[in-house]
Amino acid sequence: MKKMLSIILTIILVAAFLVVMAVSCSAPSEKAVPAPETCNVPMVTVPGNITFYILFSDTATLSQSCQLADAEVSWPLWRKVYIWATGDTNMDGAIGAGETAKNYTFGHPGQNGDGDTLETEAPVTRVSWRDAIVWCNALTEYYNLINGTTLDCVYYTDAAYTQPLRVSTASTTVTWEEGVGPNDGTQDDPYIKTTALGFRLPTNTEWVLAFRFIEDEDNSNDILDAGEYYPNDAVSGSDVPWNDNDMLPIGITFGKYMTDLYAVYGKYWAPGSGWADTDVEEPASIRSKAPNALGIYDMSGNVSEYVFEWYADNPGVKRMARGGGWTSQMDGLIVSTMVIPDPYAITASRGLRVARNAQ
């Protein structure tokens, strides 16, 4: 009898154990709960009230400090905001079966690096200047949603700043004129809320100061003395000219050695041979090289970056992108060079970095 009771008790305990195990395996655990959405854009302060060399011996003054992202916009961040803003979940540039259109439309969905990259944090490319400013508005609205903030967008279709610009197109027709005109509020000529704290493209002045600043050593509100700024012929982060041909024991020039520390680029200068290919075949993950003195990465190389203004010699036709990219020669990475794309043009070597007004 005792043996029978023992067997029965054992069966009951085993059955109870199996029930518990079944429940614990089938019920969702805390670890199975999806992580909450996040939207973090690390920013660095670019100091204001600073006079500096903006081009060779020409000077400019940045009167107000600003915030500049420490890295280029990555594909994962672009993708997350783009899908949220458009509803284009497969990112083919259209709303198809099973997709629901949202408030935003883009001329181009963008791509991860060169399109074939395996880098998980490569910069977004193949987006136009127009796409960039509209995405800045989308980022602002997404950031507000995730973080509970109330930042105003920067770019608008109306002078009262009630309708954020939410549409960019791939049209080759540019709608802009100098001053007030019928194209005000279009994708090429948006109204700008200058007091807004939302995300935007940097101005050319902001971008160049962020590229050049080392320190205001004598607290004179300028960086005009040697050692206070990166030289005209060096990449951001290096005080050695790219064409310093002193050969190091490791078999490369001093200029190339220093450039390699800070930039992802396509061609270097080989004394006696001319331009030669680096081993770079695609954009690298953001922050893969050393930062400059302000703590900003990839100001030279990886992808060239849009600034807001028109190219001064061809307004209404050409925009500007700075810093050079992964296909550039060394002499295309310095502060005196730029590319001047159409506002609708895209390429796998161009992306963006965002800025904000300082709070």
Helices and strands as residue ranges (DSSP letters): H 2-26, G 30-32, E 43-46, E 50-55, E 58-62, E 66-69, H 75-86, E 111-112, E 124-125, H 129-147, E 155-156, E 191-192, H 204-212, H 254-262, E 267-270, E 274-277, E 304-310, E 319-322, G 330-332, E 338-339, E 350-351, E 355-357
